[in-house]
Amino acid sequence: VKLVESGGGLVQPGGSLTLSCASAGFSFTNYAMGWYRQAPGKECELVADITDDGASANYADSVKGRFTFSRADAKNTVYLQMNSLNAEDTAVYYCNPGYYAGGVEFIHLGPRPCGNTYWGQGTQVTVSS
């Protein structure tokens, strides 16, 4: 599995960023995908997930209404559009393939979605004035 996250950077509060994750090494269209983030000293958090067909996405309460998850299967790429960013969104963001347990709960593949450098390096998002 190879995941290349990009699009992070430094942005002012209230600003926007779009993250991308180019994927390889697995059958992309057969898997749901998730975006995770980890801030310093905090646990890895599932931010959003999307079904394998892109028809439905779910969001953590902390980002609902501000983030939009989409996928482009022809490019094996997922995107996370982030608007109205605030300091609490500062973290390293990672994408990860997965599936739904019981049709509801997103379960990631691999040992851990955050900091798994064998699969991807993540992309740093810093929100600061």
C-alpha positions as CSV (number, residue, x, y, z in Angstrom):
1,V,0.0,0.0,0.0
2,K,1.3,3.4,-0.9
3,L,-0.5,6.6,0.2
4,V,0.8,10.1,-0.7
5,E,-0.9,12.8,1.2
6,S,-0.4,16.4,0.1
7,G,-1.9,19.9,0.2
8,G,-1.2,20.8,3.8
9,G,0.4,24.0,4.9
10,L,0.1,27.1,7.1
11,V,-3.3,28.9,6.9
12,Q,-4.9,31.6,8.9
13,P,-8.0,31.0,11.0
14,G,-11.0,31.0,8.8
15,G,-9.0,29.9,5.8
16,S,-9.4,26.9,3.6
17,L,-7.2,24.0,2.3
18,T,-7.8,21.0,0.1
19,L,-5.9,17.9,1.0
20,S,-5.2,15.1,-1.6
21,C,-4.3,11.5,-1.1
22,A,-3.0,9.5,-4.1
23,S,-3.3,5.8,-3.5
24,A,-1.6,2.7,-5.0
25,G,-1.0,-0.9,-4.2
26,F,-4.5,-2.0,-3.5
27,S,-7.8,-2.2,-5.4
28,F,-8.9,1.4,-4.7
29,T,-12.5,1.2,-5.9
30,N,-13.2,-1.8,-3.6
31,Y,-12.4,0.1,-0.4
32,A,-13.9,2.8,1.7
33,M,-11.4,5.5,2.6
34,G,-10.9,7.5,5.8
35,W,-9.1,10.7,6.7
36,Y,-7.5,10.8,10.1
37,R,-5.5,13.4,12.0
38,Q,-3.2,13.5,15.0
39,A,-2.3,16.7,16.9
40,P,0.7,16.8,19.2
41,G,0.0,15.0,22.4
42,K,-3.4,13.8,21.2
43,E,-4.9,10.6,20.0
44,C,-5.3,9.7,16.4
45,E,-8.8,10.9,15.3
46,L,-11.0,9.7,12.5
47,V,-12.1,13.0,10.8
48,A,-14.2,11.6,7.9
49,D,-14.8,8.5,5.9
50,I,-16.4,7.8,2.5
51,T,-17.9,4.7,0.9
52,D,-16.2,2.8,-1.9
53,D,-18.6,4.3,-4.4
54,G,-18.4,7.8,-3.0
55,A,-22.1,7.9,-2.5
56,S,-21.9,8.7,1.2
57,A,-19.5,10.3,3.7
58,N,-19.5,10.6,7.4
59,Y,-17.9,13.3,9.5
60,A,-16.7,13.8,13.0
61,D,-18.9,16.3,14.9
62,S,-15.9,18.7,15.2
63,V,-15.7,19.1,11.4
64,K,-19.2,18.5,10.3
65,G,-20.4,21.3,8.0
66,R,-16.8,22.6,7.4
67,F,-15.1,19.6,5.7
68,T,-16.1,17.7,2.6
69,F,-14.7,14.3,1.6
70,S,-14.7,13.3,-2.1
71,R,-13.0,10.7,-4.3
72,A,-11.9,10.5,-7.9
73,D,-11.7,6.8,-8.7
74,A,-10.1,7.3,-12.1
75,K,-7.2,8.9,-10.3
76,N,-7.2,6.6,-7.2
77,T,-7.3,9.8,-5.2
78,V,-9.4,11.1,-2.4
79,Y,-9.7,14.8,-1.3
80,L,-10.6,16.6,1.9
81,Q,-11.9,20.1,1.3
82,M,-11.5,22.0,4.6
83,N,-13.2,25.4,5.2
84,S,-13.4,27.7,8.2
85,L,-10.3,26.3,9.7
86,N,-9.4,27.0,13.3
87,A,-6.5,26.2,15.6
88,E,-8.0,22.9,16.7
89,D,-7.7,21.6,13.2
90,T,-3.9,21.8,13.5
91,A,-2.6,18.3,13.1
92,V,-0.9,15.9,10.7
93,Y,-3.5,14.4,8.4
94,Y,-3.5,10.9,7.0
95,C,-5.6,8.9,4.6
96,N,-6.2,5.2,5.0
97,P,-8.3,2.5,3.3
98,G,-10.9,0.6,5.2
99,Y,-14.3,-0.9,5.3
100,Y,-17.5,-0.7,7.3
101,A,-18.3,-3.1,10.1
102,G,-22.0,-3.7,10.4
103,G,-22.4,-1.2,7.6
104,V,-21.8,1.6,10.0
105,E,-18.5,1.7,11.7
106,F,-15.4,2.6,9.6
107,I,-12.6,0.2,10.3
108,H,-9.1,1.1,9.0
109,L,-6.8,-1.4,7.3
110,G,-3.3,-1.8,8.5
111,P,-1.7,-1.5,12.0
112,R,-2.6,2.2,12.6
113,P,-3.8,5.0,10.5
114,C,-1.7,7.7,12.0
115,G,2.1,7.6,11.8
116,N,2.2,4.4,9.7
117,T,5.2,5.6,7.6
118,Y,5.3,2.4,5.6
119,W,2.2,3.5,3.9
120,G,2.2,7.3,4.0
121,Q,3.9,10.3,5.6
122,G,0.8,12.4,6.2
123,T,0.5,16.1,5.5
124,Q,0.9,18.8,8.1
125,V,-1.9,21.4,8.5
126,T,-1.2,24.4,10.7
127,V,-3.8,27.0,11.5
128,S,-2.3,30.1,13.0
129,S,-2.4,33.8,12.6
